[in-house]
Amino acid sequence: MRVTRLNWVIAIAIIFPASLALPLRCGAGAPAAEAISEGYATTSSGVKIHYLQSGDIHSTRALVLIPGWRLPAYLWNEQLKQFAPSVRVIAIDPRSQGASTKTADGNTPEMRASDLHDVLGQLKISSVALVGWSQGAQDVSAYVQQFGDASVAGIVLVDSPVSAGLEELNIHKELSKAMISVMSLYANHPAESSQDMVRSIFKKPHPDLDLAKLASDTQQTPTNTGVAMLVADIFGADRRPALAKFGKPALVIASGESRLLDEQKEMQKTMSHSTLVIVPDANHAVFVDEPEMFDAALKTFLDSLRW
């Protein structure tokens, strides 16, 4: 059975994954402010979280970038280089993704938020701007729900409304059915599903992207773990109330072609001090299809924060 492109396009409207394979810009020739280093932080539960960082690595203020479902930290290489001159930038591999520890348990936004809290503590970051794309948006909302906004300067949710938990079955009946179907297809055909997923997230051709490597990298997450992640992400908890209580600046960056654009608009309206930026002519991977517009919106937002 072939996993159809249509099914993955529908699924992306809910689970929001993607990545790109770009080489790290480290070593000779790269300006110091743009050099990307890497490291590991061990959480209180013993999970090793791999991260990339750039900029002033001693700063207690940081822009933290969280990728989507099964995707690695190097997805954010462009932003790691672009924003390094002005702020410390950290991109993480959430547990069970990329080079981080693969675990059979705890693959939920709530546990990943706890992991993130431990990482920020170890890296001595006291003020943070959190950017969550795809599944990462669930992690950001879970972080706010657990730890509040005292140390959060602002949040950015990229092309992803947060989940309504079991209410998704009522609010988005057809999309929920499609998502459950995709879970089954992915469980039975992980390699083919990963390839189709990767092809589905871009609108424009990107000849510099190694899509085969990208699809292979997503398969570092064990398939049964990947299925569990989807269930927890979409149906595990209603994360909307946390955003409604969030009292700091927020930015929603959405693809103009998102099937859930209306839901993202409604989410933005529930958050005080929030702004919506719609990126036209881009698919779900908005920062790949339209990196200049994405980075400009993010820069404007960061410049407005009271760290």
CORDADA-V249333 format. One record per pair of residues at least 4 apart in sequence whose C-alpha atoms are under 6 Angstrom apart, sorted by the first residue. I is the first residue (numbers start at 1). GAP is how many residues later the second one is. If there is no record, write none. Layout:
# CORDADA-V249333
I;GAP
I;GAP
This chain:
# CORDADA-V249333
3;190
8;4
8;189
11;168
12;4
13;246
15;120
16;118
16;119
17;51
17;52
17;117
19;56
20;55
21;188
21;189
21;193
26;9
26;10
30;5
33;22
33;51
33;52
34;47
34;50
35;19
36;17
36;18
37;15
37;16
38;13
38;14
39;11
39;12
40;9
40;10
41;7
41;8
41;78
42;4
42;5
42;6
43;4
43;72
43;75
47;54
48;52
48;53
49;51
50;43
50;49
50;50
51;40
51;41
51;42
52;38
52;39
53;36
53;37
54;26
54;30
54;34
54;35
55;29
55;30
55;32
55;33
56;32
60;64
60;65
60;66
61;64
61;66
61;67
62;26
62;27
62;66
63;26
63;65
63;66
64;25
64;26
64;27
64;66
65;26
65;66
66;26
66;66
66;70
67;66
67;69
68;65
68;66
68;67
68;68
69;66
70;27
70;148
70;151
71;26
71;147
72;21
72;26
73;18
73;19
73;20
78;4
79;4
80;9
84;4
93;4
93;5
93;7
95;5
95;6
96;4
96;5
96;6
96;7
96;125
97;124
106;5
107;122
108;121
108;124
109;4
109;29
109;30
109;33
110;32
113;26
113;29
113;30
120;5
126;25
127;24
127;25
128;24
128;25
129;23
129;24
129;25
129;26
130;25
131;24
131;25
132;4
132;5
132;8
132;25
133;4
133;25
134;26
137;20
138;24
143;4
144;4
145;97
153;154
154;94
154;95
154;96
155;95
156;94
156;95
156;96
157;95
158;94
158;95
158;96
159;94
159;95
159;96
161;103
163;71
163;75
163;76
164;4
164;74
165;70
165;71
165;72
165;73
166;69
168;4
169;4
169;7
172;4
182;4
185;4
186;4
186;7
189;4
190;4
194;21
195;20
201;82
201;83
201;84
202;81
202;83
203;79
203;80
229;4
231;4
232;4
244;26
244;27
249;24
249;25
250;24
251;23
251;24
251;25
252;24
253;24
253;25
254;24
255;23
255;24
255;27
255;28
255;29
256;22
256;23
256;24
282;4
282;7
286;4
287;4
287;7
291;4
295;4
